[in-house]
Amino acid sequence: MNKHPELFVELDQIGLTLPEYLPTFDFPKAYINSSHAVYAKCPVNEDDLVKVKKSRWGFGEDIPGWLRRADALKLYELAYFVQGDILEVGCYHGLSTTILAKAARQSPWSKHIYSIDMSPECVEEAKTHLRMKKLDRGVTNICDEGTAAVKALKAEGKQFEFAFIDHSHEYEPVLSLCRELDSLMVPGGFCLFHDFNDSRNADPEAHEYGVYQAVTEGLDPDKFEFYGLYGCTALYRAKPS
């Protein structure tokens, strides 16, 4: 297991660099398999965001989304190696969901994905793209506000080994979710926060951005440790009990 605490940046340095992908788990080659390597080699747009086709055969239109290479590579890696269930909060049109589902399908460990978004339209788009890629089996799509959905899952006794948090850029929604993660994550589980490493978090004029502040203030440092920064994502791990 590899952690990269040296990649942590203070708020005044946030978004100035976008660290490359580095592995958290140990595996012998540069990439886990050919599906993982795709995200290092696939086309990117003018903003350096990956372009992934809707079709499982790699033709047609791209799935809309905002993932950098390092983001996508880290999503696949964690979804592949964790042995427990996966939570996604914020799916948009399912770009990240399809990456998680592909990794989970190819993993040697059986797991289930719970994908949440408060937009009915986004949930339907994600479901459509999962079906187009034949990845819908093993994914439960939930239409609800992020924290409300998480509280409902906790009430059912659900816990997760990996959570991808991407439902909001705003401080309060991310903060409220962070405060639920302690009892939601299994000891040793991973939380990956999208848009943590975004310079708009430090811009006083960008009132809609506060992911960095919400995560650093909302996670109890006695219970979570920083594990690395990759692209615009930050990885934290629930400390083993």
Secondary structure by P-SEA (a helix, b strand, c coil): ccccccccccccccccccccccccccccccccccccccccccccccccbbbbbcccccccccccccccaaaaaaaaaaaacccbbbbbccccccaaaaaaaaaaaaccccbbbbbbbccaaaaaaaaaaaaaacccccbbbbbccaaaaaaaaaaacccccbbbbccccccaaaaaaaaaccccccccbbbbbcccccccccccccccccaaaaaaaaccccccccccccccbbbbbcccc
